[in-house]
Amino acid sequence: MDDVKKGYREAEENTKEAWRKGDGEEDLSDKVGNAGDDARKNLGNLGDDARDAADVTDNDEPRI
């Protein structure tokens, strides 16, 4: 499921970036928006990875 979420985040980020480039110019607000989208995507993926790592304990039982 995390791979699906990562793919969705990547597609969403690419769509927003393409939308911002639609006017043919890239100004400071576009760069800030792209950086923010990238940071949110990376934090979401990091959170998924951390949750996956925490789901397995020494005896392989899921943590609640």
GROMACS elastic network, one bead per residue, 0.5 to 0.9 nm:
[ bonds ]
;  ai    aj funct       b0    kb
    1     4     6  0.51496   500
    1     5     6  0.64302   500
    1     6     6  0.87178   500
    2     6     6  0.60566   500
    2     7     6  0.84782   500
    2    45     6  0.80172   500
    2    48     6  0.65420   500
    2    49     6  0.82104   500
    2    52     6  0.88669   500
    3     6     6  0.50166   500
    3     7     6  0.60800   500
    3     8     6  0.85175   500
    4     7     6  0.50869   500
    4     8     6  0.61273   500
    4     9     6  0.86167   500
    5     9     6  0.61109   500
    5    10     6  0.85753   500
    5    44     6  0.87810   500
    5    45     6  0.81085   500
    5    48     6  0.88433   500
    6     9     6  0.51048   500
    6    10     6  0.61750   500
    6    11     6  0.86176   500
    6    41     6  0.78548   500
    6    44     6  0.81091   500
    6    45     6  0.62952   500
    6    48     6  0.88671   500
    7    10     6  0.51213   500
    7    11     6  0.61459   500
    7    12     6  0.85231   500
    8    11     6  0.51261   500
    8    12     6  0.60220   500
    8    13     6  0.85278   500
    9    12     6  0.51021   500
    9    13     6  0.61208   500
    9    14     6  0.86041   500
    9    40     6  0.87501   500
    9    41     6  0.57806   500
    9    42     6  0.88753   500
    9    44     6  0.82502   500
    9    45     6  0.84865   500
   10    13     6  0.51610   500
   10    14     6  0.61643   500
   10    15     6  0.85826   500
   10    38     6  0.86853   500
   10    41     6  0.70979   500
   11    14     6  0.50971   500
   11    15     6  0.60578   500
   11    16     6  0.86239   500
   12    15     6  0.51340   500
   12    16     6  0.62622   500
   12    17     6  0.86222   500
   12    37     6  0.87447   500
   13    16     6  0.52558   500
   13    17     6  0.61623   500
   13    18     6  0.86336   500
   13    34     6  0.76600   500
   13    37     6  0.59889   500
   13    38     6  0.68906   500
   13    41     6  0.75124   500
   14    17     6  0.50756   500
   14    18     6  0.60960   500
   14    19     6  0.85321   500
   15    18     6  0.51553   500
   15    19     6  0.61383   500
   15    20     6  0.86852   500
   16    20     6  0.62358   500
   16    21     6  0.87157   500
   16    33     6  0.86810   500
   16    34     6  0.77526   500
   16    37     6  0.82397   500
   17    20     6  0.51475   500
   17    21     6  0.63509   500
   17    22     6  0.87195   500
   17    30     6  0.79287   500
   17    33     6  0.82354   500
   17    34     6  0.61612   500
   17    37     6  0.86626   500
   18    21     6  0.50822   500
   18    22     6  0.61935   500
   19    22     6  0.50708   500
   19    23     6  0.81189   500
   20    23     6  0.69894   500
   20    24     6  0.85159   500
   20    25     6  0.82314   500
   20    26     6  0.73191   500
   20    30     6  0.60613   500
   20    33     6  0.86097   500
   20    34     6  0.85216   500
   21    24     6  0.55142   500
   21    25     6  0.61153   500
   21    26     6  0.61467   500
   21    30     6  0.79026   500
   22    25     6  0.76376   500
   23    26     6  0.80854   500
   25    30     6  0.88123   500
   26    29     6  0.79982   500
   26    30     6  0.57602   500
   26    31     6  0.70262   500
   27    30     6  0.53580   500
   27    31     6  0.65212   500
   27    32     6  0.88629   500
   28    31     6  0.50722   500
   28    32     6  0.61631   500
   28    33     6  0.85206   500
   29    32     6  0.50461   500
   29    33     6  0.60133   500
   29    34     6  0.85116   500
   30    33     6  0.50551   500
   30    34     6  0.60810   500
   30    35     6  0.85383   500
   31    34     6  0.51165   500
   31    35     6  0.61069   500
   31    36     6  0.85662   500
   32    35     6  0.50852   500
   32    36     6  0.61104   500
   32    37     6  0.85810   500
   33    36     6  0.50923   500
   33    37     6  0.61407   500
   33    38     6  0.85613   500
   34    37     6  0.50983   500
   34    38     6  0.61120   500
   34    39     6  0.85911   500
   35    38     6  0.50683   500
   35    39     6  0.61386   500
   35    40     6  0.86582   500
   36    39     6  0.50766   500
   36    40     6  0.61787   500
   36    41     6  0.85583   500
   37    40     6  0.51738   500
   37    41     6  0.61354   500
   37    42     6  0.86127   500
   38    41     6  0.51103   500
   38    42     6  0.61429   500
   38    43     6  0.85686   500
   39    42     6  0.51457   500
   39    43     6  0.60567   500
   39    44     6  0.84983   500
   40    43     6  0.51312   500
   40    44     6  0.60446   500
   40    45     6  0.85591   500
   41    44     6  0.51844   500
   41    45     6  0.62252   500
   41    46     6  0.85715   500
   42    45     6  0.51001   500
   42    46     6  0.60092   500
   42    47     6  0.85133   500
   43    47     6  0.60326   500
   43    48     6  0.85798   500
   44    47     6  0.50811   500
   44    48     6  0.62905   500
   44    49     6  0.86783   500
   45    48     6  0.50847   500
   45    49     6  0.61911   500
   45    50     6  0.85934   500
   46    49     6  0.50484   500
   46    50     6  0.60682   500
   46    51     6  0.85137   500
   47    50     6  0.50660   500
   47    51     6  0.60549   500
   47    52     6  0.85157   500
   48    51     6  0.51105   500
   48    52     6  0.61332   500
   48    53     6  0.86368   500
   49    52     6  0.50823   500
   49    53     6  0.62241   500
   49    54     6  0.86708   500
   50    53     6  0.50761   500
   50    54     6  0.61810   500
   50    55     6  0.86342   500
   51    54     6  0.50626   500
   51    55     6  0.61023   500
   52    55     6  0.51686   500
   52    56     6  0.73071   500
   53    56     6  0.62011   500
   53    57     6  0.86240   500
   54    57     6  0.70416   500
   54    62     6  0.83675   500
   54    63     6  0.70160   500
   55    60     6  0.84335   500
   55    61     6  0.78050   500
   55    62     6  0.50452   500
   55    63     6  0.50600   500
   55    64     6  0.77878   500
   56    59     6  0.77128   500
   56    60     6  0.51875   500
   56    61     6  0.60204   500
   56    62     6  0.53193   500
   56    63     6  0.64750   500
   57    60     6  0.50953   500
   57    61     6  0.59127   500
   57    62     6  0.67017   500
   57    63     6  0.68060   500
   58    61     6  0.76820   500
   59    62     6  0.88316   500
   60    63     6  0.89348   500
